[in-house]
Amino acid sequence: MRNKYAVAFFGLLSLMLGWAAGAGAETTQCTAIANLPATLNVPGIYCLTSDFATNIATGDAIYIESSDVVLDLNGHVIDNSAAGPDTFAAGVSLYQRMNVTIKNGTLRGFYYGIHLG
């Protein structure tokens, strides 16, 4: 009976540790986004390497102008709270694109976090 509980405990523990390790993973083989606003107009893998604070009243912090793009925020934040409640800006925007992935981060203070047109 003890063996059954030990196996269940260690199975759960390894599942939790594996999940925690995966949650901290960072995309490193990417084109780093150094400034905002940014336009991604070539297919590829893009990532953030730091948090950003913006003050955009209209427009987009990141505009994806190409299909086949991965945007990994790498656990970082793009914070547009300084623009106030009247902003009409988008954190990430794209129009009629295919095969786009946006993952692993926080967009704060935008009218649209992600605007799909």
ABEGO torsion letter per residue (X at the ends): XAAAAAAAAAAAAAAAAAAAAAAABBBABBBBBABOBBBBABBEBBBBABBBBBBBABEBABBBABBGBBBBAGGBBBBAAAAEAABABBABBBBGBBGBBBBGBBBBGBABABBBX
